[in-house]
Every structure is written in structure tokens, then in C-alpha cells.
Amino acid sequence: MSGQKDNKELIRRKVIGLGEDSVSKSYYPQLQQNINELQLQTKALEAKTIELNNTIKDLEATKALLAESENKFRALFENANDAIFIYTTSNICVECNSKALELLQLSNKEDVLGTTPIDISPNHQANGRLSVKELEQHRNKVLNGHSHIFEWTVRKKDNSIVYCEVSLSGININDEKFVQAIVRDITEFKKLERNFSMATIRTEERERMRFSKELHDGIGPILSTIKLYLQWLSDTDNQEHIEIIKKKINESINEATKSIKEVSHNLSPHVLSNYGLIEALNIFVNRINESGKLNITLKHNVKGRLNKDLEIMFYRVCTELINNTIKHANAINAKLKFKQEGDDIHFTYSDNGIGLPQNSQKTPDPGIGLYNIINRVKSVGGICNFNYPKHKGFKIKIFANNNILIDEDTKSN
């Protein structure tokens, strides 16, 4: 029993690390080293786990930002005022916004996606060239890195033509190149442009006819009279008759000269070039007042000469407004007022006539004549404002700056 007890004690000592032959002295250093390595690996794993969690959080935040950014882009894309088409480099439409559908009178994107610009365009563009050739030229410019703007016509669902201004540019999406077309409907602008052109042509034709009539009715009879006097002169030897004929011829020539001066003044008033806007308007206004057709008052605080282009613009606008009043307004009185504040010129014209005609919506319709005035004012950087009195009459206000620089191509005539 004593020997068995000694063996148990020996085993106990070995296990708990007592004595020369203890288990701890034989195996513990290696075990401790393994434990230490395992602890280090555990700490490293914990650090990697924390790093991975942070990375996941960053990715989730980035994903949220990307989603927010995509939503903002989508909102901007869908709510843009212009039609937007996204094409592949081979001209296949892969995306468009609601304005694009509205432009083409379509309700489903599927009607546009997968099509090419040629599918929604007439065979020929407004310049007479084939749409296929024009598209190839524009596409090549974009593929060569050039963004540019050009005019293009497309065909709606009802086959009506829409005039557009297209801004074409290359974009990269997920490292793939696409072509973005921002399309603006300028049909109304083109109609107005044509109206201006036609109005200009009609105005020029009316002016030619008017001056032709003035020459025919005014100078023609005078020259015919002079011709008769010359025939009479060649048929008589009576000295008294000869003197009478010479006097009559001289009077007729003076009358013809006066008529030519009046026609010339209407074409290009020399007093405007020589003495300026106010003096030229005074002469024009006095002539109208003397005729009794309209009573016009002119008030101003303008001192000295204005910019040449401004003087021409104001003179032409004033004479046109007065002529319109005489022809259409059935007015008794008209007022012109110039107020100069430094380089700013404020002009007001009003009459007590019947006012502007109304369109189908019972609102004043300015008509082509006033659009021509607006265009003339804009050509010198001016601004037009119309006032429509509740009862009768017409009023227009014009603002312009005396120091505005006018391009040679936009000067008033």
C-alpha cells in the first residue's frame, strides 16, 4: 500500500510540476509557446475582423452615397427641361428621359430604346442633305473628342416635323463610351424667325411700292407737265409765251426737287445724321401735327448726341409707332418721352387709341409689326415692355444704354 501511495504522489508531482521529472518541465514550454502564438493569431484575427467590419461599413456608406447620387442623377435626368437621349457609339438608343418621349409624342420608352436617330428623322435635313450622311458626320466629331451644337429635324408620331437644337457630347459609363444628345425643341423659334424674314420681305416690298407710288404720283405728273411745256416752247415764237413757259418750267423743276427731297428724307433723314435724334423727331412730329392727323407731344431731357445706332433705332421705332397709331389706332393724341439718367435711356410711347387687337384668348396680340420693333430694340441690346391699359390705348416702354457696344452684324439699318 505504501508503494502505491508513493507512485500516486510521484504522478501528482509530475502533473503539478514538482520534481525533476515533472510534466510541466518536459511539455509546458512548448505548450506555452503554442498558446502564445494562438493568442497572437487570435488578436490578429480580431484586428482583421474589426478592419473587415469597418471596410464593410465604408462599403455600405459608399453604396448609400452612390445610390443617393444615382437617385439625384436620375431625378435631374428625368426632370430636365430638354429631351435627353443616350446612344451607343453605333447609334443605338439605350436610355431617354420623359421629355424625349414628349418631344416625339410617345408614351413608352420601349418605342425609343433600340432605335437610332435615323428612325425618328426625315430622310433629308433642313439643309437638303441626307440625314444618314449628316448623322455620320456629327457622330464622327463626337468620337474624335469634339462636343458640338447643331440643328436637326425629327419626326413626331403624327409625322409632323420638329426643328431641334442638339448638343452632342461623349460620356463614359462604367468605362464604356456613349453619346449623349441633349435636344431642345426650337420649332416655335424657327416659325418666328420665318415670320420675321417674311415680315422683312413684305415691309421692303411695301416700302418699294410706296416710294414707287410717291415717285409716280408726285414726280411723274410734274415731269409730264415739263414735257408739255417743252413741246409748247418748241411750237411757239411768241416771246411772251416763251417767258411764261420758262417760268412754269422753272416752277415745275422746283416742285420736282422738293418732292425728291421729301422722298429722300423718308429714305434717310439727313437731319438725323447732322443734328441728332431729338431734332429729327421734332421735324417729323411737327410735320404730323401740321397735317392734323394726330396731336403728338415730345418731351425729353436728352443733352447732346446719343450713340449713332441708338439714335437710328429710336428714330425708326418712333416713326413706326406713330405711323401705326395713325393707321390703326383711331387715336387723337400720342406722347413721346425720353428720360436720360447717365448712360441709361428710358423711352415711353403712348396713345389714346383703340389699343391692340385681341387674339382667340382675348389677350392683346402684338402682331408682326411690333415684333419687328422688338427685334430692332434687341439688336442694340435694349429691352421692350408693353403695358395694356384696361380700357383703350397703347403704351410701350423701351430701355437702352448709350454705351452699349454693337457688333457690326447687328447694327440697325
Number of C-alpha atoms within 10 A of each C-alpha: 5 6 8 9 10 11 11 11 12 15 16 14 17 18 15 12 16 15 13 11 14 18 17 19 16 13 10 13 11 12 12 12 11 12 12 12 12 12 12 12 12 12 12 12 12 12 12 12 12 12 12 12 12 12 12 12 12 12 12 12 12 12 12 12 12 12 12 12 12 12 12 12 12 13 12 12 18 17 13 15 15 20 23 23 24 20 24 17 17 10 18 18 20 17 17 21 21 19 21 24 19 13 19 21 13 17 12 10 15 11 11 22 16 15 15 16 17 15 12 17 19 20 15 16 19 12 10 8 11 13 21 15 11 14 15 11 11 17 19 12 15 19 15 9 11 13 16 12 14 11 16 23 22 23 19 18 12 9 12 10 16 19 21 20 17 21 16 21 20 21 15 10 7 5 7 9 14 22 23 24 20 21 24 21 19 16 15 11 12 14 12 14 12 12 15 17 13 13 16 15 12 12 14 12 12 12 13 12 12 13 17 13 13 16 16 13 11 18 20 14 14 20 17 12 16 21 13 14 20 15 12 14 18 10 10 11 10 9 10 9 13 18 12 13 19 15 13 15 20 13 14 20 17 13 16 20 13 14 17 16 13 14 18 13 13 12 11 12 17 13 15 19 13 10 12 19 23 24 13 18 20 14 13 17 21 14 12 17 14 10 10 10 15 20 17 19 14 15 12 13 11 15 8 9 13 18 17 15 19 26 20 21 22 22 20 16 19 20 14 16 20 22 14 14 24 18 11 13 20 17 20 15 17 22 16 18 16 19 15 17 11 10 13 14 18 17 19 18 20 21 25 19 19 15 24 19 13 12 11 7 7 8 11 15 14 14 12 15 15 17 15 19 19 17 16 21 21 16 19 21 16 19 16 15 12 15 12 15 12 7 10 14 21 21 18 16 15 18 18 21 20 20 12 15 12 15 9 7 7 13 16 20 9
